[in-house]
Amino acid sequence: MKSPRQRKIIHCDCDCFYAAVEMRDDPSLRLLPVAVGGRADQRGVVATCNYEARRFGVHSAMATAQAVKRCPGLIVLRPAMEKYRLASQQILAIYRDYTDLVEPLSLDEAYLDVTDATRHGGSATLIAQEIRARIEATVGITASAGIAPNKFIAKVASDWNKPDGQFVVRPHEIDAFVAVLPVKKLHGVGKVTAAKLNALGVHVCADLRSWPRAELLQQFGKFGERLYSLCRGIDEREVNPGSERKSVSVEETYVTDLPDLASCAAELDALIDMLIVRVRRARAERHIHKLYIKIRFADFRQTTVECVATTIDRDMLHSLLETGFRRREQAVRLLGAGVRLGEEEEPGTQLSLFGLEERMDGTLSGESSHSD
């Protein structure tokens, strides 16, 4: 029986995209710490920052006020989304010049399946090099790439030689490459799951491989199956150019449970700020169809409340939070805020409480991180 053909996947994304575009347009910024995001005095959040700022510990999704404390000389610029969208169109056009199998993840980031590509004799390494060179020549910014047999490893590899570099993981190198990866690098593992794994003596993927599948399922629910595969470098997901984004969200799992509604409300505004940044990055503002709040309680029961809306409205999200919290009136371990996307609405559509939908879901394991 013929073995399946080995896939060639490239994960390519630009280095500090928003900040890179700003430095391209104003070269005097290149040696200075720069962040793009909201204002510190308005509870803004950093969307991205350059590597000079990162040396001070500044990172995306950090509150701008905290970023300025860490880096007093930080230059904070408001996002110029139209400029970033133009750059994005140029970048995606370059990606699609090599394969139709391009799955965009954000304005500048995408998976490319080049298994059947003919350029450079089908060499994924040379294709990635040429893509990066063309982005620099055409758009004026740098990009990094990871090349591997699957999406998970390609994405990890793209961070290996940042900025302005690339890294290849060949099929025979997968086992050794993944074995030494910290478990926090696994797709879907956030701070809380990483801390739980570390507390169980699991620090790198080689440690996780000693756990039987049944024990992982017992400890982490359905997510345990994913952990079992990823720690072995197995990821069967295909590059899907037709995938349509249906929602944008952020969430946070808290090390210490939030004891009451007031403490939940105090955390929600920061989540909303991050949601606004993420919606902008996804170019989804005009497609907002609903707002929703997700709450996971201390007993792992989860509830979601949503309502019809066409814009991110803080008061409405706080109202949804109160509705959800009142269902169980107990401590909260996870909060999420998001938007569901649909067709573009007619101008002037108003927020409606009559669109309120209520769900009480069962236990879910694992969590998503809001950071990049």
C-alpha positions in Angstrom: 0.0 0.0 0.0 1.3 3.4 -1.0 2.1 5.7 1.9 0.5 9.1 1.9 2.6 11.9 0.4 4.4 14.1 2.9 2.9 17.5 3.1 4.9 20.7 3.0 3.5 23.5 5.1 4.8 27.0 5.5 3.7 29.3 8.3 4.7 32.9 7.4 4.1 36.0 9.4 5.6 39.5 9.4 7.7 40.7 12.3 5.8 43.1 14.6 3.5 43.9 11.7 1.8 47.2 12.8 5.0 48.6 14.3 7.0 47.5 11.2 4.7 49.4 8.9 5.1 52.5 11.1 8.9 52.2 11.2 8.9 51.8 7.4 7.0 55.0 7.0 9.0 56.9 9.6 12.6 55.5 9.6 13.5 57.7 12.6 11.5 55.3 14.8 13.6 52.3 13.9 16.0 52.4 16.9 13.4 53.6 19.4 10.9 51.5 21.4 7.6 51.7 19.6 4.2 50.2 20.3 0.9 50.5 18.4 -2.2 50.5 20.5 -4.6 52.5 22.8 -3.7 55.4 25.0 -2.5 54.7 28.6 -4.9 57.2 30.1 -7.9 55.5 28.4 -7.2 51.9 29.5 -5.7 51.1 26.1 -4.0 47.9 25.2 -0.8 47.2 23.1 -1.7 45.6 19.8 2.0 45.0 18.9 5.4 46.5 19.6 8.8 46.4 18.0 11.8 44.4 19.3 13.3 47.4 21.0 10.2 47.7 23.2 10.2 43.9 23.8 13.6 44.2 25.5 11.8 46.1 28.3 9.3 43.3 28.7 6.5 45.0 26.7 4.3 42.6 24.7 1.0 42.5 22.8 -2.2 42.5 24.9 -0.4 44.3 27.7 -2.2 47.3 29.2 -0.5 50.4 27.6 -0.2 52.0 31.1 1.8 49.0 32.3 3.9 49.1 29.1 4.8 52.7 29.7 5.8 51.9 33.2 8.2 49.2 32.0 9.5 51.4 29.2 9.2 55.1 30.1 10.5 56.1 26.7 7.9 54.0 24.8 6.4 55.7 21.7 2.8 54.7 21.5 1.1 55.2 18.1 -2.6 54.9 17.4 -3.4 52.1 14.9 -3.7 53.2 11.2 -5.8 50.3 10.0 -6.3 51.4 6.4 -2.5 51.5 6.0 -2.1 48.0 7.5 -4.9 46.7 5.3 -3.1 47.9 2.2 0.1 46.2 3.3 -2.0 43.0 4.1 -3.4 42.9 0.6 0.1 43.1 -0.9 1.3 40.3 1.4 -1.6 37.9 0.8 -1.2 38.5 -3.0 2.4 37.3 -2.7 1.4 34.2 -0.7 -1.2 33.3 -3.3 1.3 33.6 -6.1 2.8 30.3 -4.9 -0.3 28.2 -4.0 -4.1 28.5 -3.8 -4.0 26.7 -0.5 -3.5 29.8 1.7 -5.2 30.0 5.1 -5.0 33.6 6.5 -4.8 33.9 10.3 -4.6 37.6 10.5 -3.6 40.6 8.3 -0.1 39.4 7.8 0.0 35.8 8.9 -1.0 32.6 7.0 -0.4 28.9 6.5 0.5 27.9 3.0 0.4 24.3 1.7 3.0 24.1 -1.0 3.0 20.3 -1.4 2.1 20.7 -5.0 3.9 23.9 -5.7 6.2 23.9 -8.7 8.4 27.0 -8.0 12.0 26.1 -7.2 11.5 22.5 -8.0 8.9 22.3 -5.2 11.4 23.2 -2.5 9.4 24.7 0.4 12.6 26.1 1.9 13.4 28.1 -1.3 9.8 29.2 -1.7 9.7 30.6 1.8 13.0 32.4 1.2 11.6 34.0 -1.9 8.3 34.9 -0.3 10.2 36.7 2.5 12.5 38.5 0.0 9.5 39.7 -2.0 7.6 41.0 1.1 10.7 43.0 2.0 11.1 44.4 -1.5 7.4 45.1 -2.1 6.0 46.0 1.3 9.2 47.3 3.0 9.0 45.1 6.1 10.5 41.7 7.1 8.8 38.4 7.6 9.7 35.1 9.3 8.7 31.6 8.3 8.5 28.1 9.6 8.6 25.1 7.2 7.4 21.7 8.4 5.1 18.7 7.5 2.2 20.1 9.6 0.6 23.3 10.8 1.5 22.9 14.5 5.2 22.5 13.9 5.4 25.1 11.1 3.9 27.7 13.4 6.3 26.9 16.3 9.2 26.9 13.8 8.3 30.3 12.5 9.2 31.8 15.9 12.6 30.0 16.0 14.7 32.6 14.1 12.6 35.7 14.5 13.0 38.4 13.3 13.7 38.1 9.6 14.5 34.4 9.6 13.2 31.0 8.9 13.5 27.5 10.3 12.9 24.1 8.7 11.8 20.9 10.5 12.1 17.9 8.2 10.0 14.8 8.7 12.8 12.8 10.3 13.5 15.7 12.7 10.0 16.0 14.1 10.4 13.6 17.1 13.6 15.3 18.5 12.3 18.8 17.7 9.0 18.3 19.6 10.5 16.3 22.5 12.3 19.3 23.9 9.5 21.8 23.3 8.1 23.3 26.5 4.5 22.3 26.9 3.4 25.9 26.9 4.3 25.9 23.2 1.5 23.4 22.4 -1.5 24.8 20.5 -4.3 25.6 23.0 -2.2 25.5 26.2 -2.6 28.7 28.1 -1.0 29.9 31.3 -3.3 27.9 33.6 -3.0 24.6 31.7 0.8 25.0 31.5 0.9 25.7 35.3 -1.2 22.5 35.9 1.1 20.4 33.7 4.2 21.8 35.4 2.7 21.0 38.8 2.2 17.4 37.6 5.9 17.3 36.6 5.4 17.9 32.9 7.6 20.6 31.5 8.5 19.5 28.0 6.8 17.3 25.5 9.0 14.3 26.3 7.6 14.4 29.8 4.0 14.4 28.4 4.6 11.4 26.2 4.9 9.1 29.3 1.3 9.8 30.1 -1.2 7.2 28.9 -4.0 8.6 26.7 -6.6 7.6 29.3 -4.9 9.6 32.1 -4.7 12.7 29.9 -8.4 12.4 29.1 -9.2 12.1 32.8 -7.1 15.1 33.7 -8.0 17.4 30.8 -11.2 16.0 29.2 -11.3 16.1 25.4 -8.3 18.4 25.3 -6.3 15.5 26.6 -6.6 13.8 23.2 -5.1 16.9 21.6 -2.3 16.9 24.0 -1.6 13.2 23.4 -1.2 13.9 19.6 0.6 17.3 19.7 3.4 16.1 22.1 4.2 13.5 19.5 4.2 16.1 16.7 0.9 14.8 15.2 -1.4 17.4 13.6 -3.7 16.3 10.8 -5.4 19.7 10.3 -5.4 20.7 6.6 -4.7 24.2 5.3 -8.2 25.5 4.6 -8.4 28.5 2.3 -12.1 28.5 2.4 -12.4 28.7 6.2 -14.7 31.6 7.1 -14.2 33.2 10.5 -17.4 33.0 12.5 -16.4 34.7 15.7 -13.6 36.7 17.4 -13.0 36.4 21.1 -10.6 36.8 24.0 -10.7 35.0 27.3 -8.7 34.6 30.5 -8.5 31.8 33.0 -7.6 33.2 36.4 -5.2 31.5 38.8 -7.3 32.7 41.7 -11.1 32.5 41.1 -13.0 35.8 40.9 -15.2 35.7 44.0 -18.2 37.9 43.0 -19.8 40.0 40.2 -17.9 43.1 41.1 -14.5 41.4 40.7 -15.7 40.0 37.3 -16.8 43.4 36.2 -13.4 44.9 37.2 -11.7 42.3 34.9 -14.1 42.7 32.0 -13.0 46.1 30.7 -9.4 44.9 30.0 -10.9 41.9 28.1 -13.1 44.3 26.1 -10.0 46.4 25.2 -8.2 43.3 23.9 -11.3 42.3 22.0 -11.5 45.6 20.2 -7.8 45.2 19.1 -8.4 41.7 17.9 -11.6 42.6 16.0 -9.7 45.4 14.2 -6.8 43.0 13.3 -9.4 40.6 11.8 -11.0 43.5 9.9 -14.3 42.3 11.3 -15.8 45.6 12.6 -18.5 45.8 9.9 -19.5 42.2 10.2 -20.4 42.1 13.9 -23.7 40.4 14.4 -23.8 39.5 18.1 -22.0 40.2 21.3 -21.4 37.4 23.9 -20.0 36.7 27.3 -18.7 33.3 28.3 -18.3 32.4 32.0 -16.8 29.2 33.5 -17.6 28.8 37.1 -15.5 27.3 39.9 -17.4 24.0 39.5 -16.4 24.0 35.7 -20.0 24.6 34.6 -20.0 27.1 31.7 -22.6 29.5 30.5 -22.8 31.8 27.5 -25.0 34.8 27.1 -25.3 36.7 23.8 -27.4 39.4 22.2 -27.8 41.0 18.7 -25.5 43.9 18.2 -23.5 45.6 15.4 -20.8 47.2 17.5 -18.8 46.5 20.6 -20.8 48.1 23.4 -19.3 48.1 26.9 -22.5 48.6 28.7 -24.2 45.8 26.8 -21.3 43.4 27.6 -21.4 44.3 31.3 -25.2 43.6 31.2 -24.5 40.2 29.6 -21.9 39.5 32.3 -24.5 40.2 35.1 -27.1 38.0 33.4 -24.6 35.1 33.1 -23.3 35.5 36.6 -26.7 35.5 38.2 -27.4 32.0 36.8 -25.1 30.4 39.4 -23.9 33.1 41.8 -20.5 31.4 42.5 -16.8 32.1 42.0 -15.6 32.4 38.4 -12.4 30.8 37.0 -12.7 32.0 33.3 -14.2 35.0 31.6 -14.5 35.5 27.9 -15.9 38.2 25.7 -16.5 38.0 21.9 -18.4 38.9 18.8 -20.2 36.6 16.4 -19.8 37.6 12.8 -22.5 37.6 10.0 -23.3 39.5 6.9 -22.8 43.2 6.9 -25.8 44.9 8.6 -27.7 47.9 7.2 -26.4 51.2 8.7 -28.3 52.4 11.7 -29.2 48.9 13.1 -29.7 49.3 16.9 -28.6 47.1 19.7 -31.5 44.9 20.8 -32.1 43.2 24.2 -34.7 41.1 22.5 -32.0 39.2 20.8 -30.7 37.8 24.1 -29.9 34.2 23.9 -29.1 32.0 26.9 -27.1 28.7 27.0 -25.7 26.6 29.8 -23.0 24.4 28.5 -21.2 21.5 30.2 -17.7 21.2 31.4 -14.9 22.1 28.9 -11.2 21.5 29.4 -8.3 23.6 28.2 -8.4 27.4 27.6 -7.5 29.9 25.0 -5.0 32.7 25.5 -5.7 36.2 24.4 -2.1 37.0 23.7 -0.4 36.6 20.3 
